[in-house]
Amino acid sequence: MNVEFWMWAAVLGAILLMLLVDLFAHRKAHEISIKEAALWSGFWVATGIAFGILIWNQFGAEYGQQYFAGFLIEKSLAIDNVFIWAIIFTSFAVPRKYQHRVLFLGVLGALVFRGIFIAAGSVIIESFAWVLYIFAAFLIFTGVQMLRKQAEHDDPSKSAFFQWFSRVVPSTNQYDGQKLLVRKGAKLLATPLLMVLVLIELTDIIFAVDSIPAIFAVTSEPFLVFTANAFAILGLRAMYFLLADMMHRFIYLKLGLALVLIWVGAKMGLHDFVKIPTFVSLLVIVGILSIAIIASFRATKSSQKEERLTAKVRE
């Protein structure tokens, strides 16, 4: 895949422009409504799909399928990240109107860190092809661990890192708008929003350890790996506000994500022995995630009806 410098520059420029548009649209702190989140989610998904169609037309079906497989993997694994965000915001009682700015900065940091990871991963794989087997074993191990702990989500606010950060960084327990730092007399103190931002960045780095090897299982092209990551991540904020109140309904999603990781790990581990076409891998991923989501909503349908009836009675 021959990607010229101007293509990288154009993509990075477009991503920066979209981030600035998003920041301008949310320059004032306010609660993101479901309608607003749905519109922004639709916009980001449509942008990612449009870019995939552009790749398909410009470089051919094989690379187009690789991009869409990577985009789907990153988007689905990101949903699990959204669960952790919900736990963090709940633990720190972050007012809903301040959450978007923190997520914006978190996503900005995620793009930088993932860019570094992708560049490093590409160099390592190019120099040491055998590392793919380590990635494959790691993905399968992670998938099995996820199967064993389907209903568990660690609370970052109870981690050793949080305890260390609280001791080392002078902090205040009070929010001051969207400020990360405030000055009290001669002291500069961190607000709870700074800790939230640090935890969000930390969890994304941890999730990147899973997702970056996973996408290398479907494509080894750095341009596709980065763009699939970028367009999947750009829509995470809107996805969070859209799904924040529906987290309890995705009861089988983690099972689906575990099976996806095991599948891509197996595909990566067998790449020298069995050549699995990209479109087959894409169909398997779509099938697993579709079944997991549909099964989740069907299983929680009755409880959702009960909640609505209870809400009507209270009214």
Steps between C-alpha positions, in 0.01 A plus 500: 500500500669818378390791719661829405594768752219734391244229588631481858501879518145523363367242748672662798376842387143370463512339846631822656231702322224267622633521856495881482142494364397268782672720760334814360157332496540409869690810615240567768455246778156338473336164543510296180150382412423160347396671177824699478708190580312299235562766235869524580532119514338475159736765365814326630391155382407639157841671481680175581295307243551769234876482552484120466315536170769743386770245590304229316473710183857630513694185599266211423263262676765317705625815674145629534400178679808523722406853601140408580609194698739716701242776545243252627746339742607836643142629522376188680792482743450869572152428636662313789709810560176699523390275787813599692435869431155462650653346814756782528244777457268336752780445754603866488143634463604706197217736398370393160558846349876475569548151360534593133806723549678227697418241232616737226841535665503124568435418135766751390751325724382159378573597138854604594574189707352262244695670224818428698395138568412441135831643378691287751294190415561543128877528550508199732294281265708609200823415681388195696221313319491234773353757741166436328483167682544681831222741405280205402560319829433822693170562319380143562604524866320835536187358336498200735547729801213714378282189471578412860421851627206599282307686770803669657630851438780627721441836666800723413418729793600215733826419324851532640570771242213711637633463854848604386373798297291621795804497726742664258285767333353776723126487433166646594176305528290778348424561134559844352317493169707324233833597655761229551715717729408778744710736708428522870724767646857410404413138419398355165255215559359233273122479479327159484471554122878465463495163675207393279693603188814315614298184572326520161839530326638212707207270418530581130869407506405170665228437241743590219718209611212273388364692204824583316614134470141409407492734202845382385335158470288625209740747336870579518466832320586786742275742309197272538583417862524869594197623305277215621605583857456873452152488346386247759631712790362831370145382559557369852378811683169502317471124546547538875219754534279287275560175689566625855147422614485168313815331631301246701343363182824384334527189717654278231723761338808401697444139393491616138813712541681205659412277205615770257839522675537121496404491131746771390769346724450161336502661154826678580660188645410290196592757235803299383298179468143599410416807295158619613356753251434846644134494401454173694660653809279808460184285475599302811556820701172652382317176578640464852428861598154500342398185686640635829314832470170349381512232772574767762201713403268200477609375843448841664180585316272392786699690763486810280120474485484465877709815545268696271191376686658593834585845367139552384363391839727748678379776272 
